[in-house]
Structures are given as structure tokens and as C-alpha cells.
Amino acid sequence: MTDVHMLDNGTVGNNIILKEPSVIGHEYSGYVTAVGSDVTNVKAGERVTVDNLVACGHCARCKRGHTNVCFNHGYIGFPPEGRGGLARFATVPATCVHRIPATLDFEEAAMMEPLSVCVSAINRADVKLGDDVIVFGAGPIGLMTSQVARAKGASSVCVADISKERLELARKLGATHTALFGADETDSRTNAQRIRDTLGDCPDIAIECSGVPHCLRTAIYAVRPGGVVAVVGIGPDDVSIPIVDVALREIDIRGCVCNNYCFPASIKLVASEKVMVKPIISHRFRLEEVHHALDLVRDRKVVKVMVDCSDN
């Protein structure tokens, strides 16, 4: 969906702006066909996946271990970096490449970028053993975030969405509870009570993956006093929230962006079958069919699209 947003609006969030032609595609994998003379971490012929975050490694943020908020960062597949994966070949920094084990196929490997976002979000939310978690949004990010929460030790994970079919998939992937809302059910206090009723108590942590403003408000009302709301979904720039409720109940709101070196953990989660990504892929296309694939994403008629860019 991020690629479609870039195509349709020329922006992602408020800091990525399209100013010149750029190859999109920020979730991909493939064979290494050639390496530069100074590259030592991978060699030609190896199977890899690509972390699209390009951090400088030198600024104060990077030195403190927060590469995802690097002062000088760029993103492969977005301007001004470009070099996206919707092409036969792409040139990327060697530091962004991660080898994949033989047990992972290329489709699973291409899912490492969105999965790494979920792992990073769960780390930011500080999910602990025994926590009760509510995840808003049963898109690919929400479906993987709920699995990572369970893998991290959450005892209960509820996924909320407006799609019955997606919630059925969430159940199959390990969600202990689901909450189906109508598209017109936007009263945040009422929705928060439904979440509490579904879980039997206030969740400890809410992870907002939909980008829908009233879902963020619902998350704030739903969590227990002293709870955490992690914001993953990108919605409007300005959103009204119940700030007095945040203050009086000491709710922590934590922003989440990209991933903070979470590819190794993501690869291990899928290799060990603690997280399943293949069931989330609903449609497959060849590179020549990419316009049709993007139209289906734009019309929200898919869960996750996979595009095969090979020439055979």
C-alpha cells in the first residue's frame, strides 16, 4: 500500500517527497548477481533479502543504536534513493543485504521488510510475557504484528478490523480474539469498551496499524492505566486525540518507523515457523502485470501482492 500511496500522492508521510523519476518497490529478495570490489559480506550467487533503510552510521542517532531515525537516512524504493525492487535488477548498498537460509523461499524473504517493521514495533511497545495486546488493522502489518506479539510472549492478542475475512485469517495465524467493527462504528469510547469486553479486561498494549484516526483514539481509551499505545499505521498528519485521558491515566504513546536492525530476528522468526507469512500473500503477478497488481491494491481487493520480477 505504501508504494501505491507514493504513486498516487507523490509522498509518504511528511518527509518522503517524489521530485524526480524513481523506481519503487521496497520489499524484495533475489540472487546476488555481482558485488563491488570492497564487498565482503556477500558474494555472487547467494540468496538475499534487502533492508530498504539506508542509514549513515555516523550521526548521533546511529551511534546510539537508533538507525531507523538516522538524521541522514534514505529508503531504497523511495526518493531520493530510488533503486527499488520492481525491476529485473537493482543496485543496493552491501550493508542493506541479508543472506537467507535455504529453508526460506524468495516470497518469504521478500516479506522480511514488512515483518521487520512489525518486530521493531513490538520491541518499541515492549511487549512482555503475559501481556494482553490489541492490534488495530488486519492488513499485512497487523496480521504479522499479532503473530510477533504472540511469539514475544503475549498471552492474549485481539485483532480488530472491518473485514470478516481478514479476521478469520488472523485467527488462523494465531490471534486469540478478534473484534469485527462496521465501517460506520466510529465512536471511540464505545469501541474501546467492546475491546475490553472481548478481552475480558483492559489490554496492556495497543498497536495501531490501520492509520485510521478513530482507531488511534480507541486504542488510547482501551488500554489500562499506564499502558502503551504504539503507532505504526500512517494516517493524516494531524489527528485529534484525548490528551487529558493520556495525561491522567499516564498512557505512553510511542511512534514506530521502519525497523531498527530487525532483519536477523525477522528471518529467524520465519525460519523457525513462529511467524507465518505465506498465508498473507493473496495474489501473485509477473512484473509485466504490475499495473494490474497495483490497481487491486489501490482498490483494497487483496491482502498482499507478490510480484515475480525474474525473466523466466
N, C-alpha and C positions, 0 to 999 in steps of 0.2 A: 504494500500500500504506500510505503514511503516513496518508492520510485514513481508511482502514479501521481502522487502529490507534487513531486518535483516537475513532472511533465506538464501537469495541468496549471500549476501556480508559479513555477519558477523559483520556489522557495521550500525549505524545510525548516520549521521553527522560525526563529528570527535572526539566525546567524549564517545560514547557508543560502546563498542567492545566486541564481543562474545568470551569468553575464556574458557567457560565450559558449559555443558548442561543447558538449561534454558527453562522454559515453557513460550511461547509467548501468546499474547492476552492482549491488554491494554485498550480495550473499552468493558466494560461488566457490567452486573447487575444481580441481583438474590435475593434469600431469605437468610437471616442470619440463619445459622443452629446452631451456638454455639458462645459464646463470652467468653473472658477471665475474670478472677475474678475481675479485676480492671476496666472493661469497663462499662461506664455509659451512653454513648450517643446513643447506640442502644441495642436492645435485640433480642433474638432468635425469628424467625417468621416474622420479619419486612422485608419489601421490600426495597432494597437499590441499589444505583449505586456507582461505585468506581472511585475516583480520583487517577490516577496512579502516580501522583507526590508525592514522599516521601521526604519532607524537614526536615532538622534537627531542625529548630525552635530556634536555639541558635546563629548562626553565624551573622555577621554584616548585611548581605543581608536580612536574615529572620527578624531580628529586625527592619529593615527599611521597612518591608512590601513587600519585593520582593522575595517571597518564590520560584518563578519559576527560579531564578538564584542563589539559595542557593549554598554555597560553597561545601556542603557535600551531595547534593541531590542524589536520585536514582529514577528509574522509574519502577513501577510494570509492569511486562510483558517484561522487558528488563534486560540484565545482568548489574550488578551482583544481582539485586533484584529478578528477576525471578517471580515466583508466579503468572503467567499470567492466563487469563480467559479462554483459550482454554482447559478446564478441567472440570470434574464434580464438583470439589470443589477447592477453593483457600483460603489461609490464608492471610489476609491483616491487616495492622495497623488500629485500630479503627478510628484514625484521618482522614483516607482516605475515610471513608464511609459516604454517604449522603442518608438519607431517601427520598423516592419519594412519591408524593401524589397518591391517589387512581385513579386520572384521567390519570396518565401516565402508559402505559404498559411497559413490560420489554424491548421490542425493542426500544421504545423511550428513556427509561432510559439508555440503552447501548450507545446511541448516545450522551450522555451528555459529554463524554470526548472530542470527536472532536468538539462539539459545544462550549465547554468551551474555546478551543483554538481560535475559531472564536471571541467569546466575548472578550477575552483578547487582540486579535489583533485589534479589533475595538476600545477598550479602549486605546491601545498604539498609534493608529493612531489619536486618539482624534477627532473622527467624531462628528460633531455638527449639530444642527438643520439647515436645508437648504443647507448642503454641497452636492456637486456633487462628486460621487465616481466611480472609475473604478476598477473592480475586474478581475484579470487575472487568468483564470483557472476555469472551470465549473465542477470540481470534487466535492466530498462531502464537502471539506473545503470551496471551492469557493461558492458553492450553499448555504451553511449556512451563510458564511460571508456576502453575498449580502443581505440576509434576516435580519441579525443583524444590518447591516448598515441602512436599511430602518426603523427598529424598533427604532434605535437610533435617527432618525430624518432626515436622508439624503433625499433630495428632488428627486435626480436622482441617479440611480445606473445602471451602464453599466457592463455587464459581457462579457468577451472576451474568445473565445475558438476556437478550430479547429473542434469541433463536433457540427453539426447542431442539433442533437437530444438532446444533453445536454443543448444547448442554449434554445431550446424550453421548456425544463424543468425549466430552470432559469426564463423564462418569466412567467410560470405558478406559480412559487414561489415568484413572486413579482418584478423581475428586470424590470426597466422601459425601458431599452435599452439593446441590445445585439450587439456584433461585431463578425462576423464569419471570421476567417482567414484561409488561406490554410497553410498546414504544411511547404510549401516552402517559405512562405511570412515572411522573417526574417529581413527585413530592418527596423530597429527600428524607424528611423525618419519618414519614410513613414507610418508605423503602428501607430505612435503617432498622426500623422495628421488625420488619419482615426478615431481614438478615439475622437479627438476634434470635427471633423465633425459630428460624431454620437451624441455626447452630445450637440453640439452647442457652446461649449466653452471648455477651459481647465478644467479638473477635479481638484477639490481642493485636493483630496486624491487618491492615487493609492495603492491597496493592492495586492501584488504579491503572488498568491497561487499555481502557477504551478511549480516553481523550474526551469523554462527554462530561461537560461541566457539572450536571446534576449528580453524576456518579461520584465525582470528587467530593461534593457536599455530603452525599450519602455515606461515603467512606468515613468522613470526619465524625458524623453523628453516630455511626455504627460502632466504632472501636471503643474499647474500655478506656476509662481514665488512665492517662499515662501511656496510652497505646501509640502505635506508629502508623502513619499513612505514607506509603511510598508512591510517588507519582512517576509513572512510566509512560503512559499514553500522552501523545502530543495533541492538544486541542487548541482553542483560541488563545491568543496572547494574554488577554485579561479575563479572569474568571472571578466571580463573586463567591466568597467562602464565609462561613460563620466564624469569624475570627474571635469573637468573645467566647464561643464554645471551645475553640482551640486553646485559648489562654486559661480559662477557668478549669478545664479538665486536663491541662498540660499534654495536649496532643502534639507529637512530633511529626512534622511534615517534611519528608525527605525527597528531594529531587533525584532522579536517576537518568543518566545519559550514557549511551553507548555501553562499553564494558571496560572494566579496569583489570586487564590481563586475565580474563576468564576463559580463554580458549582451551588451555590444557585441561581445566576442570570440566568444561563442556564436553570435550572429546571423551574423557573418562566416563562421564555420566551415560553417554550413549553406548559406548563400548561395553559397559557393564550392564546395560539394559535397565538402568534405573530410570532413564528417561527415554520415551519412545517418540521419535519424530516422524517416522514414515507414515503413520495413520493420519497425520495432519496434512500431508500432501494430497490434495483432492483432484488436481488436474495436471497434465503433462503436455508439453508442446515442444516443437522444434524451434530453432532460432528464427526460421523463416515465418513462423506463425506468431511471433511475439506481439504484433499489434492486436491480434485477436485475444491473446492471453491477457494483455493489459486492459482491454475493454471489459473482460469478465471480472477482473479485479476491481476496476472502476465501478462496475455495476453491482459489486458485492455478491457475485454469483459463485464464488469459490471460497475455500478456506485458505489453501496455499497452493500457488502455482510453481511448477518446476519447469525450467526451460533448458533443453539439451542443446548446447552450443557446439557440439562436435560436428565434424563434417562427414560422418559415416552413419 
